[in-house]
Amino acid sequence: MGIVIKQSIRSSIIAYLGVLIGYINVLWLFPYFLEADQIGLFRLIQSSAFLMATFGQFGLSSALVKFFPKLKDQKGFLSFIILGGVFGFVLFAAFTFLFKTEITAYFAKESGLFIEYFGITLLISFILIQFQLLEAYCRSLLKIVIPTLIRDIQLRLSITVLVALYALDIITFNGLIQWLSAAYLLMVITVIFYLRQLKAFQLSFNFKFINTALLKQIMTYAIYMMIGAGGTQIVLQIDSIMVSGALGLDATGIYTIAFFIGVVIEMPKRSIAQISAPLISQAFEKNDMPAVEKLYKQTSINQMIIGSLLLIGIWANLESLYSFIPNGEIYIQGINVVVFIGLGKLSDMIFGTNGEIIVMSKHYKFNVVAVGILAILTIALNLLLIPKYGIEGAAIASFLAMLTFNLSKFLFVWVKFKIQPFSLGSIKLVAIIGLVLWVNQWIPTLEQTLLDILIRSSVITVLLVGLTIGLKVSKEVNSLVFGFINRFKKT
């Protein structure tokens, strides 16, 4: 777990610096210089591109991580994966154009502006495919810090620059959207440069190691992963897309602001999952189930601690946070969206690396079944709840679908591997969370917003973290804290 903690801490720090930049972008820069419908279009293009890229790469990023321990000495393996991504995009693009009439009809009434930029969306999806494949390669090398830096900081800074150029009337809004593809292309160029510095970007078109049996094995796994990852992206992106189709780009803009606030809590999970997946793959390769179980329990309790702290902190300060957003009276309509999105992300964190365990095991096909059900459930819930509850309905649908999905994966791992992520520490933490929520109700609201946020957040943090350490909820957290204290004493 040492390498997991070190890499995840570093990438988490980078991720939260990215969140800070994203906070400036989405919660201040966008509302100040862009209209709600422009923010909605900006989000819709990127959400659609991510969804299309997931299907376009045909699950090859997961296949790279899965088969890397076996094929890492084959120089042509990376080239094979990259070419596969190009081929996958071509097939998916052809499929998309085949159904362009239906896609156009869905957005024509409420979000007709999106149709004009559909070509840009496809271009960004192609670039994303290449970045995701190279990022998976970095994960296989246990190098997650720089790719996190590129994805979470470089891209957001690029967007900051583009919006600033628009604000200064140097580029038009049309130019802003068009240059967005260049920001994504810069990500690919940077990660290639990084891999070349590591002397790890060596392309070879010698595919002799790919025999029929191996190709079938890789493609079977990749297709299953594509369906699984596609379902996951449907859960992550379909709410914004369906809000755009049903309610319009203005509603999507309001939803985007709320979603960004709520999604902050999952940042540590992204970092931990990136480094845990290769380690779980290696453990299965060695048939080392105790190592898998250990990772399962550690990721669950540690993600639960940080996720709960962040969600309670955001929940307690929501009205104050919205008061700092330009035109906040418009965007505060999404305040309940934040809560349900946050609960959905927390449920995903609490169950640890259950998804990674399934995907990296011989039972990876179950992930397709589970994700397929999840995707159908998400779409059905959105169709049911958006007309009744608007953007809040989309957030509730996301929460219910995510909770159901994780419960199904938890039960599967428990039945198949006889392991589960919870412990006495989990029960202690639930009691601590209840106490912290109760105490927060008794903290008086101060007229000075910044002072209220500072005092409220300090009380919540000291109480939750202090009790977590005092009651020894997590060995890793205590070891980290006391290790830091000991090093500080020596200096």
Secondary structure by P-SEA (a helix, b strand, c coil): caaaaaaaaaaaaaaaaaaaaaaaaccccccccccaaaaaaaaaaaaaaaaaaaaaacaaaaaaaaaccccccccaaaaaaaaaaaaaaaaaaaaaaaaaaaaaaaaccccaaaaaaaaaaaaaaaaaaaaaaaaaaaaaacccaaaaaaaccaaaaaaaaaaaaaaaccccaaaaaaaaaaaaaaaaaaaaaaaaaacccccccccccccaaaaaaaaaaaaaaaaaaaaaaaaacaaaaaaaacccaaaaaaaaaaaaaaaccaaaaaaaaaaaaaaaaaaaaaccaaaaaaaaaaaaaaaaaaaaaaaaaaaacaaaaaaacccccccccaaaaaaaaaaaaaaaaaacaaaaaaaacccaaaaaaaaaaaaaaaaaaaaccccccaaaaaaaaaaaaaaaaaaaaaaaaaaacccccccaaaaaaaaaaaaaaaaaaabbbbccaaaaaaaaaaaaaaaaaaaaaaacccaaaaaaaaaaaaaaaac
